[in-house]
Amino acid sequence: MKKDYKLFNFILPPFLLIGFTPAFLVLSLVGNFVIDSAVFAVIMLIVFKKFDSKLYVRKIFVLWGLGFLADFIGIFYYILIEITMSYGASYEKANSLVLIFLGILIASLAIFLLDYFVVFRRIDMTKKQAVISALAFAVLTAPYTFLLRFSVYIA
C-alpha cells in the first residue's frame, strides 16, 4: 500500500526578497536611523526642554536596534500568514488589508513595549513621560512600509 505524500512549497514573500538586497538594506538602515533620530530629538526637546547630546548618543542606537527587532516581529507575523496561505487559506482584498494593518499594529505594540521597558523607564523621567515617549515612538516609527504589501494583493 502506497502512502500519499503532499509536499507544500513555501515561497518567500516577494516583499521580503526586496528587503534582502544590499541597496535596499542600506537605504532602510539609514532611513530608519534618520527617522528614529528625529523622533528622539523631538521627544527630548518636549520632555527635557533641551537636546541632551550625551543621552542621545547613549540611547539612539538602542532605540534604532529595538525598532528593527519590532519590525522583524511584524515580518514574522507575515511569514505565518504566508504559511497559512500555502496550506490553502485564501484572503480577499479587504481581509488582506486588515491583516496588513494587524501586522503594523503588532510591530507598533512591540516598539512601544520594547522602548518603554528597555529605554524610557531607565531614563530620568516620570512614568507618564516614559509612556508618552514610547507611544510617540510606536506611532511615528511604525513600519508603514508594510502597506506596500497590499499592492501584491491588489494586482
C-alpha atoms as a printed R data frame, in Angstrom:
    type eleno elety resid chain resno       x      y      z
1   ATOM     1    CA   MET     A     1   0.000  0.000  0.000
2   ATOM     2    CA   LYS     A     2   1.426  3.325 -1.095
3   ATOM     3    CA   LYS     A     3   1.232  6.347  1.125
4   ATOM     4    CA   ASP     A     4   0.297  9.623 -0.497
5   ATOM     5    CA   TYR     A     5   2.523 12.487  0.445
6   ATOM     6    CA   LYS     A     6   1.721 16.064 -0.290
7   ATOM     7    CA   LEU     A     7   4.554 18.489 -0.495
8   ATOM     8    CA   PHE     A     8   3.783 22.101  0.225
9   ATOM     9    CA   ASN     A     9   6.286 24.584 -1.026
10  ATOM    10    CA   PHE     A    10   6.873 27.744  0.872
11  ATOM    11    CA   ILE     A    11   7.704 30.623 -1.403
12  ATOM    12    CA   LEU     A    12   9.368 33.549  0.297
13  ATOM    13    CA   PRO     A    13   7.067 36.564  0.010
14  ATOM    14    CA   PRO     A    14   8.273 38.942 -2.723
15  ATOM    15    CA   PHE     A    15   8.341 41.931 -0.382
16  ATOM    16    CA   LEU     A    16  10.884 40.111  1.794
17  ATOM    17    CA   LEU     A    17  13.165 39.463 -1.157
18  ATOM    18    CA   ILE     A    18  13.371 43.198 -1.796
19  ATOM    19    CA   GLY     A    19  14.481 43.714  1.799
20  ATOM    20    CA   PHE     A    20  17.449 41.402  1.368
21  ATOM    21    CA   THR     A    21  19.063 43.337 -1.461
22  ATOM    22    CA   PRO     A    22  22.106 45.300 -0.262
23  ATOM    23    CA   ALA     A    23  20.951 48.638 -1.682
24  ATOM    24    CA   PHE     A    24  17.536 48.395 -0.076
25  ATOM    25    CA   LEU     A    25  19.006 47.203  3.212
26  ATOM    26    CA   VAL     A    26  21.414 50.160  3.393
27  ATOM    27    CA   LEU     A    27  18.634 52.572  2.453
28  ATOM    28    CA   SER     A    28  16.411 51.038  5.119
29  ATOM    29    CA   LEU     A    29  19.111 51.249  7.791
30  ATOM    30    CA   VAL     A    30  19.907 54.885  7.038
31  ATOM    31    CA   GLY     A    31  16.252 55.889  6.670
32  ATOM    32    CA   ASN     A    32  15.242 54.275  9.947
33  ATOM    33    CA   PHE     A    33  18.184 55.900 11.726
34  ATOM    34    CA   VAL     A    34  17.222 59.356 10.431
35  ATOM    35    CA   ILE     A    35  13.576 58.911 11.435
36  ATOM    36    CA   ASP     A    36  14.444 57.480 14.864
37  ATOM    37    CA   SER     A    37  16.933 60.314 15.430
38  ATOM    38    CA   ALA     A    38  14.394 62.973 14.557
39  ATOM    39    CA   VAL     A    39  11.691 61.453 16.768
40  ATOM    40    CA   PHE     A    40  14.113 61.035 19.695
41  ATOM    41    CA   ALA     A    41  15.353 64.629 19.310
42  ATOM    42    CA   VAL     A    42  11.790 65.973 19.358
43  ATOM    43    CA   ILE     A    43  10.922 63.835 22.388
44  ATOM    44    CA   MET     A    44  13.972 65.182 24.244
45  ATOM    45    CA   LEU     A    45  13.029 68.757 23.355
46  ATOM    46    CA   ILE     A    46   9.488 68.231 24.623
47  ATOM    47    CA   VAL     A    47  10.350 66.248 27.766
48  ATOM    48    CA   PHE     A    48  13.628 67.864 28.843
49  ATOM    49    CA   LYS     A    49  13.204 71.237 27.104
50  ATOM    50    CA   LYS     A    50  16.706 70.777 25.655
51  ATOM    51    CA   PHE     A    51  18.678 68.432 23.448
52  ATOM    52    CA   ASP     A    52  20.997 66.280 25.566
53  ATOM    53    CA   SER     A    53  23.753 65.024 23.251
54  ATOM    54    CA   LYS     A    54  25.132 62.539 25.811
55  ATOM    55    CA   LEU     A    55  21.703 60.954 26.286
56  ATOM    56    CA   TYR     A    56  21.209 60.936 22.531
57  ATOM    57    CA   VAL     A    57  24.482 59.086 21.888
58  ATOM    58    CA   ARG     A    58  23.790 56.574 24.692
59  ATOM    59    CA   LYS     A    59  20.247 55.705 23.585
60  ATOM    60    CA   ILE     A    60  19.791 56.273 19.852
61  ATOM    61    CA   PHE     A    61  21.448 53.035 18.736
62  ATOM    62    CA   VAL     A    62  19.421 51.070 21.275
63  ATOM    63    CA   LEU     A    63  16.193 52.666 20.006
64  ATOM    64    CA   TRP     A    64  17.253 52.038 16.430
65  ATOM    65    CA   GLY     A    65  18.027 48.372 17.095
66  ATOM    66    CA   LEU     A    66  14.808 47.829 19.019
67  ATOM    67    CA   GLY     A    67  12.908 49.317 16.093
68  ATOM    68    CA   PHE     A    68  14.414 46.718 13.779
69  ATOM    69    CA   LEU     A    69  13.617 43.966 16.263
70  ATOM    70    CA   ALA     A    70   9.996 45.122 16.337
71  ATOM    71    CA   ASP     A    71   9.913 45.215 12.526
72  ATOM    72    CA   PHE     A    72  11.159 41.618 12.448
73  ATOM    73    CA   ILE     A    73   8.357 40.660 14.831
74  ATOM    74    CA   GLY     A    74   5.919 42.128 12.299
75  ATOM    75    CA   ILE     A    75   7.689 40.315  9.458
76  ATOM    76    CA   PHE     A    76   7.460 37.037 11.404
77  ATOM    77    CA   TYR     A    77   3.690 37.617 11.584
78  ATOM    78    CA   TYR     A    78   3.639 37.977  7.783
79  ATOM    79    CA   ILE     A    79   5.627 34.777  7.364
80  ATOM    80    CA   LEU     A    80   2.985 32.988  9.436
81  ATOM    81    CA   ILE     A    81   0.288 34.427  7.163
82  ATOM    82    CA   GLU     A    82   2.216 33.226  4.104
83  ATOM    83    CA   ILE     A    83   2.459 29.739  5.602
84  ATOM    84    CA   THR     A    84  -1.307 29.608  6.163
85  ATOM    85    CA   MET     A    85  -1.833 30.778  2.589
86  ATOM    86    CA   SER     A    86   0.434 27.999  1.315
87  ATOM    87    CA   TYR     A    87  -1.841 25.488  3.061
88  ATOM    88    CA   GLY     A    88  -4.856 26.681  1.136
89  ATOM    89    CA   ALA     A    89  -6.178 29.612  3.121
90  ATOM    90    CA   SER     A    90  -7.215 32.441  0.865
91  ATOM    91    CA   TYR     A    91  -7.690 36.069  1.696
92  ATOM    92    CA   GLU     A    92  -9.796 38.582 -0.117
93  ATOM    93    CA   LYS     A    93  -8.545 42.096 -0.731
94  ATOM    94    CA   ALA     A    94 -10.467 43.564  2.210
95  ATOM    95    CA   ASN     A    95  -9.265 40.840  4.562
96  ATOM    96    CA   SER     A    96  -5.715 41.275  3.311
97  ATOM    97    CA   LEU     A    97  -5.749 44.955  4.230
98  ATOM    98    CA   VAL     A    98  -6.962 44.071  7.728
99  ATOM    99    CA   LEU     A    99  -4.153 41.520  8.056
100 ATOM   100    CA   ILE     A   100  -1.613 44.099  6.952
101 ATOM   101    CA   PHE     A   101  -2.879 46.672  9.454
102 ATOM   102    CA   LEU     A   102  -2.759 43.969 12.107
103 ATOM   103    CA   GLY     A   103   0.912 43.389 11.243
104 ATOM   104    CA   ILE     A   104   1.614 47.113 11.598
105 ATOM   105    CA   LEU     A   105  -0.243 47.105 14.924
106 ATOM   106    CA   ILE     A   106   1.766 44.103 16.174
107 ATOM   107    CA   ALA     A   107   5.049 45.788 15.234
108 ATOM   108    CA   SER     A   108   3.896 49.074 16.810
109 ATOM   109    CA   LEU     A   109   2.964 47.309 20.028
110 ATOM   110    CA   ALA     A   110   6.398 45.674 20.045
111 ATOM   111    CA   ILE     A   111   8.030 49.090 19.522
112 ATOM   112    CA   PHE     A   112   6.039 50.535 22.422
113 ATOM   113    CA   LEU     A   113   6.804 47.705 24.839
114 ATOM   114    CA   LEU     A   114  10.494 47.416 23.946
115 ATOM   115    CA   ASP     A   115  11.128 51.160 24.002
116 ATOM   116    CA   TYR     A   116   9.175 51.656 27.218
117 ATOM   117    CA   PHE     A   117  10.794 48.872 29.230
118 ATOM   118    CA   VAL     A   118  14.294 48.910 27.752
119 ATOM   119    CA   VAL     A   119  14.893 52.626 27.149
120 ATOM   120    CA   PHE     A   120  12.438 55.129 28.560
121 ATOM   121    CA   ARG     A   121  11.884 53.583 32.004
122 ATOM   122    CA   ARG     A   122  15.647 53.778 32.520
123 ATOM   123    CA   ILE     A   123  15.868 57.481 31.716
124 ATOM   124    CA   ASP     A   124  15.238 60.033 34.436
125 ATOM   125    CA   MET     A   125  11.633 60.873 33.546
126 ATOM   126    CA   THR     A   126   8.224 60.311 35.060
127 ATOM   127    CA   LYS     A   127   6.203 57.225 34.224
128 ATOM   128    CA   LYS     A   128   3.750 59.373 32.268
129 ATOM   129    CA   GLN     A   129   6.587 60.909 30.229
130 ATOM   130    CA   ALA     A   130   8.004 57.443 29.566
131 ATOM   131    CA   VAL     A   131   4.625 56.148 28.350
132 ATOM   132    CA   ILE     A   132   4.086 59.171 26.110
133 ATOM   133    CA   SER     A   133   7.636 58.898 24.720
134 ATOM   134    CA   ALA     A   134   7.272 55.188 23.951
135 ATOM   135    CA   LEU     A   135   3.826 55.786 22.456
136 ATOM   136    CA   ALA     A   136   5.223 58.563 20.245
137 ATOM   137    CA   PHE     A   137   7.920 56.199 19.021
138 ATOM   138    CA   ALA     A   138   5.365 53.452 18.395
139 ATOM   139    CA   VAL     A   139   3.129 55.712 16.303
140 ATOM   140    CA   LEU     A   140   5.751 57.751 14.477
141 ATOM   141    CA   THR     A   141   8.195 54.942 13.673
142 ATOM   142    CA   ALA     A   142   5.693 52.165 12.932
143 ATOM   143    CA   PRO     A   143   6.565 50.131  9.834
144 ATOM   144    CA   TYR     A   144   4.082 51.766  7.490
145 ATOM   145    CA   THR     A   145   6.078 50.357  4.584
146 ATOM   146    CA   PHE     A   146   4.216 47.117  5.299
147 ATOM   147    CA   LEU     A   147   1.368 48.758  3.376
148 ATOM   148    CA   LEU     A   148   3.415 48.160  0.245
149 ATOM   149    CA   ARG     A   149   2.460 44.542  0.810
150 ATOM   150    CA   PHE     A   150  -1.158 45.420 -0.024
151 ATOM   151    CA   SER     A   151  -0.171 46.174 -3.616
152 ATOM   152    CA   VAL     A   152   0.616 42.462 -4.038
153 ATOM   153    CA   TYR     A   153  -2.995 41.611 -3.225
154 ATOM   154    CA   ILE     A   154  -4.494 44.331 -5.418
155 ATOM   155    CA   ALA     A   155  -2.637 43.268 -8.554
